[in-house]
């Protein structure tokens, strides 16, 4: 049975439904069970980081929520407007930066919106450039602008900064934080980096054996270094990594 994907309404107020609700998600590949009854909700404007060992199903969950896996089983409720940010920028090399941002988007004012999105990611002067002339970080900023131009209610990110050097990665994390504060999409962010999850997320969910085995709020610990360190060590232990 394929998942039932239904748009979520945008009703205002605290009683509004979550942006994402998935229940009983199951997926197998060649007889190997990868997802075995995953349940997860994401509130509107909430940033959820998904952590887990390699092969634990993180990217499979994200692909299912993005609607990219027709063979997954379970129930999925998602907003109508959603964008996906991948590990590589997936820019078309024969298209200019602004044409890459507009790719697949249809609106009478799409070019002006694309220009505004490029300004938001600090690439307003690069709209006529070709992707091959950009650094890796700039290419990912173009990909982020392409996501923003759709005004997504849900942003799905699959390790989007993992291929960047440490300084560029930190800059991209800060840029993403600012943009999320401004646009307030719900975010599902797959990462292997505990520090990145602690820096960005409101909640951290951990996958293991095909399920969500731990779901932990993060934001309240950020103002307390001792609580944040205790949380970091706890997450590392749950992932089977020594905190020493």
Secondary structure as UniProt FT lines:
FT   STRAND          4..7
FT   TURN            14..15
FT   STRAND          20..29
FT   TURN            30..31
FT   STRAND          32..42
FT   TURN            44..45
FT   STRAND          47..52
FT   TURN            54..55
FT   HELIX           58..66
FT   TURN            70..71
FT   STRAND          73..78
FT   STRAND          82..85
FT   TURN            93..94
FT   HELIX           97..102
FT   TURN            103..104
FT   TURN            108..109
FT   HELIX           110..120
FT   TURN            121..122
FT   HELIX           124..126
FT   TURN            127..128
FT   HELIX           131..133
FT   HELIX           136..148
FT   TURN            149..151
FT   STRAND          154..158
FT   TURN            160..163
FT   HELIX           166..183
FT   STRAND          186..190
FT   HELIX           194..200
FT   STRAND          203..208
FT   TURN            209..210
FT   STRAND          211..217
FT   HELIX           219..221
FT   TURN            222..223
FT   HELIX           225..238
FT   TURN            239..240
//
